[in-house]
Amino acid sequence: MKLSVNSEFREVNFATLDQWVVSEFGANNIKGMAIAVNDSVVPGSEWNSLLLQDGDRILIVQATQGG
């Protein structure tokens, strides 16, 4: 299926948001990450139950340190 991730199209073969996120970023790199799907923020506790659909728009924001 095709997803729009931060306005870039990607082809993926994962059923749930958490499967894709862990595959894309690794389990150790998701701390401080916020994700919205189709303009709605998805709490991390719901990533494993959110089924991805062809054409979903995903926005990912990663908190960083610095000044």
SULDAKA-V524414 format. One record per backbone hydrogen bond with DSSP energy under -1.0 kcal/mol. NH is the residue of the N-H (numbers start at 1). CO is the residue of the C=O. Records with the same first field share a line. If there is no record, write none. Layout:
BEGIN
NH=CO + CO
END
This chain:
BEGIN
3=10
4=56
5=8
6=58
8=5
10=3
12=1
17=50
18=47
20=16
21=17
22=18
23=19
24=20
25=21
26=22
29=26
33=30
34=61
36=59
37=40
38=57
40=37
42=35
46=43
47=44
49=46
50=46
52=15
55=2
56=53
58=4
59=36
61=34
63=32
END
